[in-house]
Amino acid sequence: MKSRVSMLGVGVSLALVTLGASAVTKDDYARAEKFLSYKTQPLVDHDVRSAHWFNDRQFWFVDTDHELKTYLRMDVASLKPEPLFDQNKLAKAIDKVRAKAAAKDKKAKDKPKALDASKLAISEIRLPTDGHIQLTLEGAVYSCDYPALNACQSGELSALLAGNKDQADISKLHGVTSPDGKKVAFIRDWNLWEHDIASGKERQLTTDGVKDFGYATDNAGWMHSEQAVLVWSPDSKRIATYQQDQRKVADFVLASAELGNPKIEKWKYPFAGDEHVFMLRRVVIDVAKAKVVPLQMDADYRRSTLCDDVSCGGHGAWDDVQWAADSNSLAFVSTSRDHKHEWVRIANPDTGAIFTSFEESVPTYFESGVKGVSWRYLSASQQILWYSERSDWGNLYLYDIKSGKLINPVTSGQGPVVDVKHLDPNQREVWFTAVGREQGVNPYYRQFYKAPLDGGQPLLLTPEAADHSISVSEDGSYFVDSYSTPTTPAVTVLRSASDGKVLATLAKADISRLKAAGWVAPEQITVTGRDGKTPLYGLMFKPTNFDPNKTYPIIDYVYPGPQTGSVRGRSFLAARADHQALAELGFIVVAIDGMGTPWRSKSFHDTWYGDMGDNTLPDQVKAVKELGAKYKWIDMSRIGIWGHSGGGNTTADAMFRYPDFFKVGWAESGNHDNRIYEADWGERYQGLLVKNADGTTSYDNQSNPALVKNLKGKLMLTYGTLDDNVPPQNTQVVIEALIKANKKFDMMAIPNARHAYGYATPYITKARWDYFIEHLAGGTSGDYSLKAWPWY
């Protein structure tokens, strides 16, 4: 800590010395824990963030008051919320089902605990037929008579009504249900099968699937599961999927830590630069005939126009494949291995014939949206609604399929379209969320618009300067809008999709109990990027007992992107990770979205394409310096940094590249060299691996192990030994390099933990706090145990 020479600073210096030497007490830790999400979120009442539409005119939502949940429904005709069901009757009816199942289960030792009717954890509700309701509670499906709720049964309603009680649980199939709700397509022994929900009968649809060359498989790198990935045709007669060739892809192996021989996990996981990666042989399956129609084209790379997997939203959806409304044709987009080239294609599902409508190439990487794949197939008019960043901003364009020519831009100007929420091909209108289009509004606040497909100005439907989360009715006539900011809680309303008029208020979040517990809002900050002119936006957290006459160490929480940033959204949250909790222990904590992160212009996002070692660090350093010059209570001699995953990479990188600036770093599960991370990630943002004649490669500039000789400060490296996302050797190669460089460092390998630390999260969180207390604040940590998992 730097000494102060002026007499005016003596009092402050003495205070700092006392602060630095003090021991953190259990009361201090308890005060910090009060600001973790599991302590703060229960103190927010009437925080309705989403609505779930049953149909065009009815939806359900959950309201909370003092942690008591009320399930409500609203009809757009009455505009009055009413109880969806009698929660006490429902709880008792399901209790009977659970007790009966437990009595039959010889392995069950204890009776299931009775459900608390006021805290039912229901994730999905359907009204499949009159007189019945189907819901998913704690992962199990129940079907009940409705609204009487005299009796419930376990399983899918259609199976139960057909008397097929033994085959009613389809969740274990990990399949995709057909649009008519009658069938489930699932994987068995590398082939695709059909399960009839009502009868429980199963039928094999493909026969040539073999090990590592199977149909609809999702076992691809860090996204590996039993889930089938496919798209049913609207008439439920065909399936679009693929046969994935992974026969030559390298194996990846992990071993558990336990008494006796470890359990071995092995699956396919290609690294950047590998000769062999996942390839897809696209097919259409005629379900009735169990006939496979291969599309007449070479195999495609397993790539997406948006994310680093073909199923960006999960649940078996194949985002870049869309059927025509009449099920007679199929549109899809092929992506090059390096994500620089896209082919928009139409397939004949009867013959497999392919027609390429148009293509787009970019110098860095193509993206079809910010939060969702935003291209759409307008089959009736033979048009494609296409997303492109060709103007440096993500906008929508209308193309003619037959000619492949641009008809007209649908949107233009600054501020990217985030995702398409609804498209009406008959009324020729599209509804979408976008950011940065309104003057004077935070450029990260999502707002909702509609625009005519054939040209014209978009209409803003949500004028409030806030971040809007939107749920649209099935026919696009209405939408539920929950809007908030990082400092103001959510207001949730029902609006007309034609003009945005508010029709009813569902809820207004009440944070009076949260404030009474001592909560304070983070401060929204704006700093300048590395170029000296681009504004960057972030949040700053100060202790609730903040004293401007003292100085505080500053900790930079960082996530570099490129797929997201440090702040992670601008809606209201009672807790953001453990930022405020850490601040309570005597720190200033900041999270800043640097250049190279999304939600802005294409050039902003591309700032360090091909140089992933940049990690937004020039922006982070400049931002902290700017804050230090502005606020004298920030001690610029005590700067820390921490992050998880990509943020773990950045943290170690910061300690190596800026060793005189960052004094303490805590790096969790970092992808420290993208040559040993999944191929799709590095090849998208760093480019294809090029090996030069002199032995260097195009990936050398992003390798943390190559920089360890620069380390001066205190660095902690942590990782889970069963991390199936970022392979453990990413951290191990840094450790090896540090040892060879004779550098002092700290490390913690967490046995049997995945990428997120699961059982060890409370321990690791407390250990991270203590690391900064001891090495950045100069204090003494103490004993304390966190009672639950904080949210990362």
N, C-alpha and C positions, 0 to 999 in steps of 0.2 A: 504494500500500500504506500502510495506516495505521501511524503510529509508536506505539511502546510507551513509556510514561512511567515505569513501575515498574522498579526495578533488577533485580527478579526476571525481568523479561522481556527484559533486554538480550541475554542469550545466545541466546534464541530469535530475536530480531530480527536479530542478526548472521547467524545461520544462514539466516534467510529471505533476507536481502540476498544472501548468497553463492549460495543456491539460485537466486534469481531471475536473477542475472547470469551463471550458468553456461551453457556451450554444451553442447547435447545431442550426444553422441558416437555413432559408429557402433555401439559396444557397447550404448548405451542403446536405440537403435532396434532392434537385433537382439534385445535382451531383450524389448522390446515385441512384436515380430513373433512371438516364441515363443508368445504367447497368442492368436493368431488361429486360427480353426477348422482351417485346413489344416495347422497345426502340432500342435494339441492333439488333435483327434479321432483321428488314427492311433495315439495313445498309450493309447487306451481299448480294452481287450480284452473279448471276449464281451459286447458291447453289442447285444443282440438287442432290437429295438424293435417288430417286427411279425411276424406270421405270415400265410401265404397258404393258404387252404383249397382243396384240390383238390375235395373233396366233403364229406359229412357226417362222415367219420371220419379223413381224412388231410389233413395240411397240410405245407408246406415253409417253411423259414426259413434265414437266413444267419448263421453265426457267424464271428467274426473273432478272430484271435490273432496279434499282431505284424503286422498288416495283411494277413495271409493269410486268404482267404475259404474257408469250407467250406459247401457247400450240403447241407442235411440235410432229412430227412423224418421225420415221426412219425405212427404209427398209434395211435389211442386204445385199441386193443386191447392192444398191446404196451407202450405208454408208454415206448419206448426210441428215442431219436433214432439214425438211421443215415444213412450217406451217400446222397444222392439219386441220384448217378451218379458214375462215375469221371471226375473233372475233367480228368485228363490225356488220356484217350481222347476226351472231348468237344472239348477244345481242338484236338487234332490233326485230328479229323474236320471241324471248322468251318474250320480253317486251309486244308484242301484245297479246300473250297468257295470260300473267299475268293481263294485263289491261282488257281483255275480261272476265276473271274469276272474277275480282273485281267488274265489272259492274253487274254481275249476283248475287253477294253476297250482300244481303240486309244489313248484319251486318257490312260490310266494310265501314269505315268512310272516309278513304283517298285512293287516287290512289296509287298503288305501285310505289316506287321510281325506276326511270330508271336505268338499269344495267350499270355499268362502264365496257366497253369492255376490258379494260386493267387490270381489277382486278376480273375477273370471278372466283368464288369459285366452281370449278367443282371437284367432288370427284370420279366419275366413268364415263368411256366412253366405249361404245361397238359399234361394227359394225356388227349388227346381220344379216343383209341381204345387198346385193348390192343395192346401191342407198339410203341407210338410215343410220342414226347415232342415237344412244340413249345415253343420258347422265343424270347424277344426279347433279343438281345444287341447292345448299342451301337446300338439303334434298328432293327436288322434282324431279321427272323423266320427261324428255322431249324427244320426238322423232321427228326427222327432216329429210327432204330430204337432201341427201348428194351426192356431195359436194356443191350443189347450195345454200342450206339453204334458199330456197324461203319461206318455211313455216314450223312451228313447231306446235306440239300438246302436250298436257299434258298427260302423261301416257305411259304404256308399248307398244312397237311397235306392237307386235303380236296381242294384243287386238284391237289396233286402226285399223290395217289392216283388221281385221275381222268385223269392224264396231261397236265394243263394247266400245264406248267412256265412258259410265257410269261406267264400271267396270275396267278401265284401270289402276287405282292406286292400286297396290298390296302391297305397303309398310305398310299399316295399318293392314295387316293380320299377320305380324310378323312371317311369314312362311319361308319355305326352298324350293327353286325352283329346279325342277327336272333337271337332266343333259341335257335333250333335250330341255329345256327352255319352255315347254308347260304347266306344272302344278306347283302348289304351294301347299304344305302340311302345314296345319295350325291347331291351336287349337280353338275349340269353345265349351263351356260348358263341359270342361274336356274330350272331345273326339277329335279325329283327323279327319280332313276334307280335301277334295281335291278341289282345285279351278282351273278350266280350264281357262288359261289366255286369250285365243282367244275368247271364247264364254262368259266367265264370269259365267258359270254354276258351281254350287257347289254340292258336294256329300259327305255324311257322310261315313267315312271309319270304324269307331268303334262305338259301341253302349253301351258298358258296363262301360264307364268312368263315374265316379261319383265324387262329391266333395271330394277333398283330396286323390283321387285315380284315377288320370287322366293320359292321354297319353301325352308323350313328354314334360311334364311340366318342366319349368325352375324356378319355385318359390321355391328355395331351399336355405334358409339361407340368407347370404349376397348377393348372386347372385339370385335375384328374379325379374322375368320379364314375359312378355307375349310371349316371343320367344319360338317357338317350337324347340326341340332338337332331331335330327334324321339324318339318313344317307340314301339317295336314292341309289338304285343299279345303276350301269352304264347304264343299258338298260332302266332305268326309269319305271320299272314295279313293283318294290318292295321297301318297306321302312323298315329299321331296326330302332326300337325305343324301348320304354319301357312304362310300366304303373307304375307310381310312387306312392308308398304307403306312405302317410304322415298322415294317419288318427290318429295315436297315438303320433305324434310329437308335442312338446309343441308349443303353440302360443307365438308370440312376438308382443308387442303393443307399438306404439308411438302416441303421441298427439301433434297437432300443437299449436302454440301460436297465438291467434288472438282475436278480439272482439267477444263476444258471445261464443257459445259452440265450443270446438276444433274439428277439423277433426281427426278422429281416423284411424290409419293405423294398420292393423293386418295381419300377415302371419306366416308361419311355420319357426321356427329357433331353431334347437337343439344346446344345449351347450355340451361341453366336459363332458363325464361321464353320459350323459342322457341314460336312458334305451332304448328309442326309437329314432331312427334316420331314415333318408330317405332310403327306400329300393326300388330296381328296379326289376320289373318283365319283363324280356327281351322278346320282340316279333318281328316277321317279319310280315308285312302286304302286302298281294297281292292286289295291287291297283285296278286292273280291277274287281276282284271278291269281293272286300271289305272284304277279309277273313283275320282273325287274326290267326297267327300260333305262339303259345307260345313256347319258347325254353324250352327243357326238362331239367330243372335245378331249384334249389332253387333260391329264390330271392337274388340279389346281393346288396351289399352296394353301395350307390352312391359315388363312389370314382374314382379317376383318377390315372394313372401311373406317372403323372407329377405335376399337380396343385391341388388346393383345390376346384375344380368343374369339372364335366365331360366334359364341353366345355371350354377348356383352351383358345382357340382363339376366342371364342364367335361366333356370327352370326349363331347359331344353329348347329355348327359342333360338332359331338360326336367323340372326337379324338381317342379313343381306340377301335373303330369299323371300320373295313375295308372290303369292298366287293371284291370278286374275279373279275378279269377282265371280265369274261364271265357271271357274276351275278349269278352263280350257287352255290356259297358257301360264307360263311361269317366268317371272323376271328375277334376275340375280346379278350380282356384281362380283367379278373376279378381281383379286388384288395381287400385285406382284410381291415377290418375297421381301423386297425392300420398302414396300408401301408407297412407291412413287408413281405407280401406274394403275389405272382402273379401267375395266372393260364392262360396259353395261350391256347385258345380254338378255334375250328372250328365248325360251325353250318351248318346243312342242312336246307335251308330256306323253303323247301317243307314240311318236316316232323317235324322240330324243334329238331331233334336229335343232340346231342352234343358229341364232341370228344375232350378230353384234351390232347394236344400234349406234353407239358412240363411245369414245374413250376420253380420258383426261389424264395428263401427266403433270407432275409437279417436281420442282428441283429438290425438295426435302422429303416430306411425307404428307400423304393425303388423309384428310379426315372428313367424315360425312356428317358432322355435328359436333356439339360440345358435350352434351349429356346423353343423347340418344341418336341412333342412326336416323337421319332425317330425309332420306330419299323415299319416294313413294311411286308405286305403279298405278297409273290411271288406265286400266285396261280398256274401258269402254270407249274412251277418246283416243286410245293408242298414244298416250303421252307418259312422260316420266317427269316427276317433280324432283329436281336434282339439287343437291347442296354442294356449293363450291366456295373456296376462299380466294378465287382468282383476282378479286378486287382488293385483296388484303383484309377483307372482312367476310365472315361466313354469311352468305346469302342464298336465297332459293331461286332456281331458274326452271323454266318450263321447256321441255324438249319434245320434239316429234320423234316417235320411235322409228317409223319407216325410213325417214330421210336422215335421222340422226342429227338434225339441225336444231339450233336454238330458236324457240318461238318468241319468247320474251322473258326478261327478268321479272320475278314475282316480288322480290324485295331488293333494295339497293341501299347504299349509303353505309355509314359507320355503325358499329355495334353488331356483334354476331348473333344470328339466330342460334338459340341453344338447342331446342328440339321441337319437332312437329307433334302437336297434341291431337289434332283432328283434321280430317280432310273430307270435304263434301264435294264429290265429283259432279253431282247434279246441280248444286247451287254455285259450283265453281269458286269455292272459297277454302282457305286453309287457315287454321288457328295454330299459333306457335308462341313459345316463350323466346324472349331475346333479352340481351343486356346492352347497356351503353348507348341506347338510342335516344334517350331523353336528356336534354341539357340540365345540368345541375343535380342530377341523380347519380348516386354512387354507381360506377360502371359495372359492379358485380351484382346489383339488385336485378333479379329476374322480373320481367313484366310480361303481360299477356296481350297478344295482338291477333287480329284477323286481317286477312288480305285477299283481294280477288286474284284468282289464278291468271286472269288474262290481262293484268296490268292495272295499276292504280295504287293510291297511297294506303298503307296499312292503317288500321284503326286501333288505337290504344284502348284496351278494355279494362285495365287496372291502373288508374292514374296515381294511386298512392305511392309516394317515394319510399318503397320498402321492397323486401324480397318476397316474391309471390310464389307459393306452391299451389299448383293447379290440378284439379281432378274434373275431367269433362264427362258429361253424360254420354251414353252410347250413341245417341243420334246427333250429338253436338249442339243441342238447343240450350243447355245450361252448363254451368260449371261452379264447383265449389272452390273458393279462393281463400287460402290461409296466408296472411301477410304479416311480416314482422321485420325487425332489424336486430342487430346484435345487442341493442340497448333497449328496445321496446318489445313487449311480448305480443303474441299472436292475436289477431282478430280474424275470425273465420266467418265468411258470408257465402250466401248463394247468389249467383249473378246470372243475368241473361247473357247468352253468348252472342246475341245480335248487336248489343250496344254496351254491355258491361254494367247495366243498371243493377244495383243491389236490390234483391227481392226479399231477403230475410237474413238476419244475423243468427248464426248457429251458436257462437260463443265468443267471449272476450276473456283472454287469459288474465288471471288475477295473480300478481306476484307479491301481494301484501305480506303473506307469511314468509316468503323468501327474503324480502327486505328486512322484516323483523328479526330474522336470523342473522343479519349482518351482511347479506349479499350486496355487492356493488357491481355495477355494469363495467365491462372493459371500456377503455377509451379507444375510439376509432382514430387512427393516425394516418397521415399522408406524408410520405417522404419522396425523395427524388432518386431515380435510378442511376445506373452507372454512367449514362450519357449526359447527365446533368440537366435533363429536361423532362424525361418521362415520369409522370407521377406513379408512385407505388402505394398500395393500400394495405393496411394491416391493423392489428389490435395490440393494445398495450395493457398490461395488468400490473397494478400496484397493490401493495399491502393495504388492507382496510384501515390499519393504523398508520398510514403513510404520514411522514413528517418531512416537509420540504426543506427543513434545516439540516437534515441528515443526507448522507450519500449512500447509494445502494449499488451492489453489484448488478449487472444486467445479464440475463440469459436469453439467448436467441433460440426459440424453437423453430426448427426448419424442416420443411419438406420441399425438395427442389422441383418436383414435377418429373417429366413434362406433362403428366396426365392430370395433375391437380396441384394445389399449392399448399402453403403452410396454414392458411386461415380455415380452409375447408368449409366454405359456405358462409352466407351472411344472414341467415335466419337467426331468430332468438334461441339461445341455449342457456340453460341455467348453469351449465358448466361446460367448458371447452377443454377436453383432456384434463390435465391437472395444472393448467396454467395459473389459475388464481390460488390454488392450494400451495403451489411452489412459491408464488409471490408472498403469501402469508408468512413464509419462513424468512423473509427479509430480502427479497429480490424484486427487481423489475423484470418482468417477462414480456417478450414481444414475439409476435408471429407476423411475418411480412411476406406477401406474395411477390417474389422477385421476377425479373424478366426471364422468359423461358417457360412460364406457366400459362395455362389456358385462360379462356374467358375474355381475352382481349383480341387484338389484331393478329393476323397470321405472322407478320414480321416480329411482333412482340413474342409470340410463342416460339418462333424459330431462332431466337437470339443465339442460342448455343448449340444448334443442330451440328452433329458431328464432333462435338467437344463436350461430352457429358461430364468431364472433370470440372467444368465451369460451375455447375451445381447452384447457380444463382449467387454464388459467393461474392462476386464484385458488388452486387446490389445489397447483400446483407451487410457487408463491411461498410459501404457508403451510408446505408440507412442508420446503422448504429452510431457512426461518427456524427451524422446529422442530428440525431436525437441527443447525443452527448453534448454537442455544442449548444443545443436549444435548452436542455434541462440540466442545470448544474448539479442536481441531486443524483445524476447517473455517474458512477465512478468508472471512468474509462480505463482505469488500470486493472479492473476486475471484470472481464468479459467471458461469459461461458456460452456454450452452444450444445444442443442435444437434438436428437431425432431418431426415428424408427424407420427401418427398411431403407427407402431412398434417403430419408433423413439421417439414417445411420451412416450411409455412404458419405453424405455431405459433411457430417460432423467430423469424421476422421479426416476427410479431405481438407476441411477448414483448419484443423490442427496441424496439418502438414504444409499447406500452402500459405497460411497466415499465422506462423508460429509465434510472432511477437504481438499479435492482436488478440487471438483467442487463447485464454489461459487454461481453461478446463473444458473438456468435452466428454459427453456420454453418448456413445454410438451403439445403437441397438440394431442387430440383424441386418446390417448393411450389405447391399450388392456392390462390394468394394472393387470388383473388376467384372465388367459385363461380358467378358469372354467366358465366365463360368456362371452366367445367369441365362435364363431362357432365351432362345434365339429370336423370338418374335419381338422381345423388348428392345434389346440392343440394336438389332438390325433396323428397327423402325426409327430410333432416335439418334443412333451413332452411325448408321449406314452399314452396308455389307463389309465384312472383315477383309481388308486388303493386306497381304503380306508383301513387304518390299524386299528388294534384292539384298539390302544391307542388314536384313534380319529384323528391322523394325516393322511395326504394323500400324494400321489406321486406328487401332484401339489403345495405343500406348498412352495417349493424352488423358485417358480417363482412369488409369490404373492407380489405385491407392497404394498398393504394395511398393510401387516404384518411388514413392515420395517419403517413405518413413524416416529417412535420414534427417529430415527437417524438424522432427518433433522436439519440442522444448517443454511444453506444458504437461498437465495431467490428463491422461486419456484412459477411459474405461471402454472396453469392447465387450459386448454381450451378444449371445446368440442361443437359440434353441437347438439341441442336438438332433431333433427330429423335424427341423424346418424343411417342409416340402414345397415352399415357395422360393425363398432365397437359400440355395444349398449352403450348408454349414462351412464348406471350404472357402466361401467368400470371406468369412472372418478369419479362418485358419491361415490363409495365405498372408494376411496382414500380420498376424501374430508371428508367423515364421520369419517374415521380413524384419519385424521389429527385433526379434531375438538375434538375427544375424547382424543387425546394425547396432547391437548392444544398447538398445534403448529401453528405458524404464517405462512400464505401462501396467495397466490393470486389466483383468479380463474375468468374465464369468460365463461359463458354459452351463446352460440350464438343462438338466437331464430330462429327456422325454417331452420337451416343450416344442411346439410348432412355431410358426412365424410370429404369431401372437403368443404370449407366454402362459396363458391359461392359469393353471393352479399357482404359478409362481408370480403372477402379476402384482399382488399386494406386496410381496417381498421385494421385487425388483423396483417398484415405485418408491417404496421407503428407502431402499438402498440408493436410488438416484438422488433423492432429496438429500440424503446424508453426504453423498459425494460432493455436491455443490456446497453444502454447509461447511464441510471440513476444508475443502481445497479452494473454494472461491470466496466464501465469506470469512474464512479463518475461524470458524466456530467449532463447537464440540457437539457431536450428535449424541442422541440418547436412545434408550430402548422404547420401542412402541410398535404395535402391530396393527396394521390396517385390517379392517374387518371384512372387506369385500373387494371386488374388482373395480378399479377405476376404468373409465372408458378411454381408449387411445383415440 
